Amino acid sequence: MELERSPLKSNVTFGNHPNPSNVTFHPKIRNHCRWDGGIMRILIMGGTRFIGVYLTRLLYEQEHEIVLFNRGNKPAPVNGIEQIQGDRTDAAVLKAQLDGQEFDAIFDNNGRELSDTQPLAEIFKDRVKHFIYMSSAGVYLKSDQMPHVEGDPVDPKSRHKGKHDTETYLAAQGLPFTSIRPTYIYGPQNYNDLEAWFFDRIVRDRPIPIPGNGMAITQFGHVKDLAQAMVQVLGNRRAVGQIYNVSGDRYVTFDGLARACAIAAGKSPDDLKIVHYDPKQFDFGKRKAFPMRPQHFFASVQKAMSDLYWKPEFDLISGLKDSYENDYLATERDKADVDFSVDDEILN
């Protein structure tokens, strides 16, 4: 795939920065390296599935030298990009394949636990100018005060706790890191059933079962907007040592999301049949009845917009249309067999 490249506009310098309120920093993190030029050699962990595809393309357009590290199961999103194949969970293999490499920046997109990222950080400690870590807004403790902001308490029982442990470790080690905390990510090539869950029902004129009263508020962020924010972290001295929520700049109710998906699919939202139910009345076991947590879940992106000079390109409707037209229909999922047995249990 050939993409047009656009040159970087400025050189890069890191300087001092304030601490976010929920991470303690090593003193070394305030003494950062300087880039004499704008072109960087960048390592992306992953790079061939979802976020990494968009990130790789954007960095390529800016003429950076990009290296991907992954298992080699999928082709690179841009022809000619170097790929190093390996299993990141094997620390010995990781060290053997990367220890002789030098990078200006690293994007760790797929580390879930501290044990995933620590070997990588140990290899490049004192050698990398910027380490960008993909965390999650799922680390936040459920709160009465919304939206979540970057200093909010973390849920010690969260399934994303390993990501906060990694943030804490990176800060303590003095790495010049930035952490990104997205909410729900959507867009073409999404391998999580989020928008597609709604489209499956809408295109087949099925009722849409939504837990509660449908007024829980959530937040979607387009994957391209997320990747753009990640790109704008590079070379921004304000971003070093910081954590950023990144998502769409507006929020939506569950019912509103269903109606937005209908509009994106070319259907009238007035024709939707939304059925509300109490999830406590059912025992779904490990089956997933709804693609999102049944609670308010949204975060402020004002800090990212201010520090990174970033603004989402996609509003919810345009982003859902992009996903529907360029992924859902393009992959002919509208013609696929879908298991609606959980829906039927709710509806009957």
C-alpha angles and dihedrals in degrees: 000000000000118000129184114248124220121197123243114254103216148018120259132245131172120210140162122315139182121259120251111235101246104052130062114220133216111237091240091066090078094061106074137178125252126230113217092199139028100240113090138188104232133191118207118194103217110353102167108078121050123317092024093056092057093041093050092051094049093048091047090054088057091054097246119153105246130198122185124206115199144118092278095240094128133039121255113267091235124043116248098021114138116249126193111200122214149110110270091200089068103078093192092054091045092053094045093052100039108028093087093049127093124208135177093209139012128204111201101195102162109039109123102168132036088248088063096055105029096077090050092048091048092054094052102032108132089008105073125069097206133015114193115195127197106223128160140244083228087086092076122106113241107266141192089218117069151229101043114242127199095262096053119124118271123236108242089203096049116126084227094057090112089065092056089047087055093050090052091049094049091051094047092050092055096240115157092244139162122196125208120205113192125182116211112346120207139169140095114336093024106158092192117084100241114119090013089060089062094041091053090062099035097054090048093048092239126151114263113230110211124181120241120355095322093248098105107124122230139165136230126196124194114240093231091055089050091051091048091053089050091052091050091055088070114093093007109123091197090063098060111107092006137122120216133194107217124188141100116323094234134056131225138197121239090251090046091052091053090052091047090053089051091053090048089052092051095253130127111256088213090066094057118113107213116188118196120207141174108246090202089069092064137063105212095165108199093339115112114231097178130021098230139051109270096240142071108293120168138121138207115253095188094108092055092046091052102040099036098038086233134145128177113258095202127064115203098266096046091046093050090048089053090052094044097047101035100038116011096046095029091059091042092237087147086071097045126107110256127195108232096168094118090050090051091051090055096042095047 
